[in-house]
Structures are given as C-alpha cells and as structure tokens.
C-alpha cells in the first residue's frame, strides 16, 4: 500500500508567524530564557494579575526582578 500524501490547503494556513517560531527566534532585547515550574494556584494568580492589569505575565516577572535590590 502506498503512503498517504496530505496537502495543506492554502486557504486554511495562517499568514502570521507560528508559535514555535517565537521560541526559535529569541527577541533581541532578551538574551536569556527562563523556565519556571509553578503550581496551578500560582499560575492562576499570575494569569489573573496579568489579565486584570493588561500586562503580560513575563513582564510582571521582569518588573519584579528589576525591583530586587542588590
């Protein structure tokens, strides 16, 4: 039996960048990436703060880190 060949309908494909491309091409302003494990409650708390303030979760964490005194 021959392998099934699938084609992508151009009408269904998006014109914008893919989610995975944002991970492959780091923003030039940020040289390091951080992976952080959170509990569901911690993630929910951070997400709700981000939604309430309109500030991305990553920016909330960056602002917190910037506020740490040496």
Buried (B, 14 or more C-beta within 10 A) or exposed (E): EEEEEEEEEEEEEEEEEEEEEEEEEEEEEEEEEEEEEEEEEEEEEBEEEBEEEEEEEEEBBBEEEEEEEE
